[in-house]
Amino acid sequence: MGLREYIIRRLILIIPIMLGVVVLIFAVVQFVDPYARVTLYLRNPRESDPAVIEKFIQAYGLNAPVYVQFYNWLTTMLQGNFGYSAYYREMVLPGLLARVPSTLEIVLFSAPVIILVGIWIGVKAAVQKDKPFDQFSRILSILGTSLPSFFFGVVLSAIFIAQLRWVSAGRLTPLLSTQWSLMRNAHTWHVYTGLLTVDALLNGRPDFFVDALEHLVLPVMVLTFIQTAVLVRVTRSSMLEALSKTYITAARAKGLSKDEVIYRHARRNALIPVVTISGLLVGGMMTGLVITETVFLFPGIGQWAATAAQNFDVSVVIIYALFSAAVFVLANLIVDILYAYIDPRIRLG
């Protein structure tokens, strides 16, 4: 099977997977009272009157048989109406889309560093097993995996925000944040991507770019330190296992150079579990960095969904669950494609 056919097969499999996710979420939502579920159909705050809510319950059959409710719910979502947030006082789909760039920006600056540095340290540690660099990497891994992210985030906040006052919490300094809001309201700030660093350059505002970049340093440091530690451990153990295989001994016996043995043979085969972990790490970060976003007051998906869950905002929780499922399905698809590229034998499975 060629790579193209393999990708098409994986894309087709997404359909039943997402359908199963939708059915599962709907089944869980059935445990929620109809008066809480009715917010899925409200379009503005004035419709929250008890009499209006009762009419919506009857109109959308929230007391009807399950199959009728599922049809109404699915039809409404396919029309782009994912409900109204009673807590945030906004439609949830625009609310989600407005917060995705904040989380995505942190991920885009963190993920490449985590993956590249994690793989490099893990490979080098395995090659230099029990030597000083390996011992250092193991200490680093233990610290990263055992240190709670909120503790590390609070320490960095206390040092660089509270004491040194090098940066402030949030995406921008208060002055530029106010200016940014005024520019958006006056339509003098053009939103191209939603990413502040990118849009700042496209709007010709290097001051906004530098400020946004400074505010990304601390969240990126927290994520990089914590997540790289996980990837280093996986890469190191996978690389050690690959180096112990008979084909590595045979490659050395053929007179291949050390670099060829390590990077052409051992590392390529050791990357399979590393790719899996990398996909899960990036997928997990994209579904919201609750602790990091809360500590540094980043208005991202994680903070948005966590606050909504605490206030029993059903509409936000549902769309967050759907978004998370879609992200992980996409992450697994990319991982499967990378599997097939790294080891063509997988396509035959």
Helices and strands as residue ranges (DSSP letters): H 3-29, H 34-37, G 38-40, G 45-48, H 50-59, H 66-78, E 84-85, E 90-91, H 92-127, H 132-146, H 149-156, I 157-163, H 174-185, H 196-202, H 206-243, H 246-253, H 258-259, I 260-266, H 267-286, H 290-295, H 301-310, H 314-342, G 344-348
